[in-house]
Amino acid sequence: MKHKRIVCLTVLAVLFCLLFTVTASASGSGDVAAAVESTWTTASAQIKTVVDKVVFPVIDMVLAIAFFVKLGTAYFDCAPVRAFQ
């Protein structure tokens, strides 16, 4: 049963790889290097946009949350404990 599950997951992973793979073909002249370079130029602009608009704000938010959590725990660690009066 475990062997069958591993085989099914492997076949599923291969099918997803084939489904989402994009073929880069050289246009007419057979210049593969130019085709790869133009694809990378287009992709690099998109990658920069995603990093600037998504990744950096997420990192900033995580660091801000970590800072305030650390600030709160430091306050509660140093706050004097008062007995019932």
BAKOLGU-389310 format. One record per residue: x, y, z of N, C-alpha, C, O, CB in turn. Coordinates in pm, whole numbers, padded with zeros to 5 digits, always signed. Glycine has a CB too. Example, Ala and Ser with C-alpha at 12.3 -4.5 7.8 and 13.67 -1.06 7.14 Angstrom:
2
+01319-00569+00780+01230-00450+00780+01320-00330+00780+01424-00332+00846+01131-00447+00905 +01285-00225+00708+01367-00106+00714+01290+00003+00787+01341+00114+00804+01408-00060+00572 
END
This chain:
85
+00082-00120+00000+00000+00000+00000+00087+00127+00000+00059+00223-00071-00094-00001+00122 +00195+00124+00082+00282+00240+00090+00357+00260-00042+00377+00373-00087+00381+00225+00207 +00399+00150-00104+00470+00157-00232+00379+00215-00341+00423+00294-00424+00520+00016-00274 +00254+00175-00339+00158+00226-00438+00136+00376-00421+00124+00450-00519+00022+00150-00426 +00132+00421-00296+00111+00563-00270+00231+00645-00317+00214+00752-00375+00086+00587-00119 +00351+00594-00294+00472+00665-00338+00476+00675-00490+00511+00779-00546+00599+00593-00286 +00439+00566-00557+00437+00567-00704+00334+00667-00755+00360+00740-00850+00407+00426-00759 +00216+00670-00693+00112+00764-00736+00155+00909-00715+00131+00993-00802-00018+00738-00658 +00219+00938-00603+00265+01074-00578+00376+01115-00674+00382+01230-00718+00314+01088-00434 +00464+01020-00707+00570+01050-00803+00513+01078-00941+00554+01173-01008+00668+00934-00810 +00418+00997-00983+00354+01018-01114+00280+01151-01115+00284+01223-01215+00256+00902-01147 +00213+01184-01006+00142+01311-00997+00239+01430-01004+00210+01530-01070+00061+01317-00868 +00353+01419-00936+00453+01526-00940+00509+01544-01081+00529+01656-01126+00567+01496-00842 +00535+01434-01149+00586+01442-01287+00482+01505-01378+00516+01587-01464+00624+01301-01339 +00356+01469-01361+00250+01529-01443+00238+01679-01419+00220+01755-01514+00116+01461-01414 +00249+01723-01292+00245+01866-01263+00364+01938-01326+00349+02048-01378+00242+01890-01112 +00481+01875-01320+00599+01936-01383+00579+01952-01533+00614+02055-01590+00724+01852-01355 +00524+01851-01596+00500+01859-01740+00391+01961-01773+00397+02028-01876+00461+01722-01794 +00292+01971-01685+00181+02063-01709+00225+02209-01700+00182+02292-01780+00069+02037-01610 +00312+02240-01603+00349+02379-01579+00483+02418-01640+00535+02525-01609+00353+02404-01432 +00538+02336-01725+00664+02368-01790+00638+02452-01915+00548+02424-01993+00740+02238-01827 +00717+02556-01931+00705+02643-02047+00821+02614-02141+00937+02612-02099+00702+02794-02005 +00790+02591-02265+00894+02562-02363+00944+02692-02422+00865+02773-02471+00841+02468-02474 +01076+02713-02418+01136+02831-02479+01203+02787-02608+01304+02716-02605+01239+02900-02382 +01149+02828-02718+01208+02790-02846+01266+02913-02915+01214+03024-02901+01103+02720-02937 +01372+02892-02987+01435+03002-03060+01348+03037-03180+01289+02949-03243+01580+02965-03106 +01341+03163-03208+01253+03208-03316+01323+03199-03451+01404+03285-03485+01205+03351-03291 +01292+03096-03526+01337+03085-03664+01486+03070-03685+01528+02978-03756+01293+03202-03736 +01566+03156-03627+01709+03156-03658+01786+03048-03584+01899+03018-03622+01768+03291-03626 +01729+02990-03481+01798+02888-03405+01893+02945-03301+01978+02873-03248+01874+02799-03496 +01879+03072-03270+01964+03137-03170+01902+03119-03032+01821+03200-02987+01982+03289-03203 +01941+03011-02967+01882+02978-02837+01926+03078-02731+01847+03113-02643+01922+02835-02795 +02049+03124-02737+02100+03217-02636+02018+03346-02635+01988+03400-02529+02248+03249-02662 +01983+03397-02752+01902+03519-02758+01763+03496-02702+01707+03583-02636+01893+03570-02902 +01706+03377-02728+01573+03345-02676+01575+03339-02524+01485+03389-02458+01523+03213-02734 +01679+03277-02469+01691+03268-02322+01715+03405-02263+01658+03438-02159+01805+03173-02282 +01797+03485-02326+01826+03619-02276+01702+03707-02276+01679+03780-02179+01935+03684-02359 +01623+03702-02382+01501+03784-02385+01399+03736-02283+01328+03816-02223+01439+03781-02525 +01392+03604-02263+01301+03551-02161+01345+03597-02024+01261+03637-01942+01294+03397-02167 +01475+03592-01997+01526+03635-01867+01503+03784-01846+01473+03826-01734+01673+03602-01854 +01518+03865-01950+01496+04009-01937+01352+04038-01897+01326+04122-01810+01529+04081-02068 +01259+03969-01960+01117+03987-01925+01090+03937-01784+01021+04003-01707+01026+03913-02025 +01144+03822-01750+01119+03763-01619+01184+03845-01508+01128+03856-01399+01170+03620-01614 +01300+03903-01533+01368+03979-01428+01288+04102-01387+01286+04138-01270+01508+04021-01474 +01224+04165-01481+01139+04280-01448+01021+04236-01361+00985+04305-01265+01087+04349-01576 +00962+04123-01394+00850+04071-01314+00897+04029-01175+00828+04052-01076+00783+03952-01385 +01015+03967-01168+01068+03924-01038+01096+04045-00950+01065+04043-00831+01196+03840-01057 +01154+04150-01006+01182+04271-00930+01053+04333-00877+01048+04380-00764+01259+04372-01016 +00949+04334-00960+00821+04390-00918+00762+04311-00802+00714+04369-00705+00723+04393-01035 +00766+04178-00813+00710+04094-00706+00789+04111-00578+00731+04119-00470+00710+03947-00748 +00921+04116-00588+01003+04131-00468+00977+04265-00403+00965+04273-00281+01152+04116-00502 +00968+04372-00483+00945+04505-00427+00806+04520-00365+00791+04586-00262+00964+04610-00534 +00705+04461-00427+00568+04482-00382+00516+04375-00287+00417+04399-00218+00478+04491-00500 +00580+04258-00280+00529+04150-00196+00630+04107-00091+00599+04106+00028+00489+04031-00282 +00749+04071-00133+00845+04008-00041+00893+04108+00064+00891+04077+00183+00964+03952-00119 +00937+04226+00022+00987+04322+00120+00879+04367+00219+00909+04376+00338+01044+04441+00049 +00755+04396+00177+00654+04431+00278+00625+04316+00376+00599+04341+00493+00526+04471+00209 +00628+04193+00328+00605+04080+00418+00718+04070+00519+00694+04048+00638+00593+03948+00338 +00841+04086+00474+00955+04082+00566+00946+04196+00667+00972+04176+00786+01089+04090+00489 +00909+04315+00621+00892+04429+00713+00786+04400+00817+00804+04432+00935+00856+04555+00635 +00674+04341+00776+00566+04311+00870+00610+04207+00972+00581+04221+01091+00442+04263+00794 +00678+04104+00927+00725+04000+01020+00823+04060+01121+00816+04029+01240+00791+03884+00943 +00914+04144+01073+01009+04206+01165+00940+04301+01263+00979+04307+01379+01116+04281+01087 +00840+04374+01217+00766+04463+01307+00692+04383+01414+00693+04421+01531+00667+04550+01228 +00628+04274+01374+00558+04190+01472+00656+04131+01571+00629+04128+01692+00479+04078+01401 +00771+04083+01522+00871+04027+01612+00923+04133+01709+00948+04103+01826+00987+03966+01532 +00940+04256+01661+00987+04363+01749+00887+04392+01860+00926+04403+01976+01012+04490+01668 +00759+04404+01825+00660+04435+01927+00638+04319+02024+00611+04341+02142+00528+04473+01862 +00649+04197+01975+00640+04082+02065+00757+04083+02162+00740+04062+02282+00637+03948+01985 +00877+04109+02110+00996+04116+02196+00984+04230+02295+01021+04215+02412+01122+04132+02111 +00933+04344+02252+00913+04458+02340+00814+04424+02451+00836+04458+02568+00864+04580+02261 +00706+04357+02415+00606+04318+02515+00660+04217+02615+00635+04229+02735+00484+04260+02447 +00733+04119+02566+00787+04020+02660+00894+04082+02749+00906+04045+02866+00846+03900+02583 +00972+04177+02696+01071+04244+02780+01002+04328+02888+01050+04334+03001+01163+04334+02694 +00892+04392+02854+00819+04471+02953+00765+04381+03063+00776+04414+03181+00703+04548+02887 +00706+04269+03027+00648+04182+03128+00756+04110+03209+00730+04071+03323+00556+04080+03062 +00874+04092+03153+00983+04032+03229+01038+04130+03332+01080+04088+03440+01094+03985+03135 +01038+04259+03301+01098+04358+03390+00996+04429+03479+01036+04500+03571+01171+04460+03310 +00868+04412+03454+00766+04480+03533+00765+04423+03676+00773+04302+03694+00626+04464+03466 +00756+04510+03775+00755+04459+03913+00625+04384+03941+00517+04423+03895+00773+04575+04015 +00639+04279+04017+00522+04199+04054+00473+04252+04188+00549+04256+04285+00557+04046+04062 +00349+04292+04193+00293+04348+04317+00203+04242+04381+00126+04174+04313+00213+04482+04290 +00216+04232+04509+00131+04140+04584-00004+04207+04606-00019+04327+04585+00197+04100+04720 -00099+04128+04648-00232+04184+04675-00220+04284+04790-00155+04256+04891-00335+04071+04710 -00280+04401+04774-00270+04503+04878-00398+04516+04953-00408+04598+05044-00232+04637+04819 
END
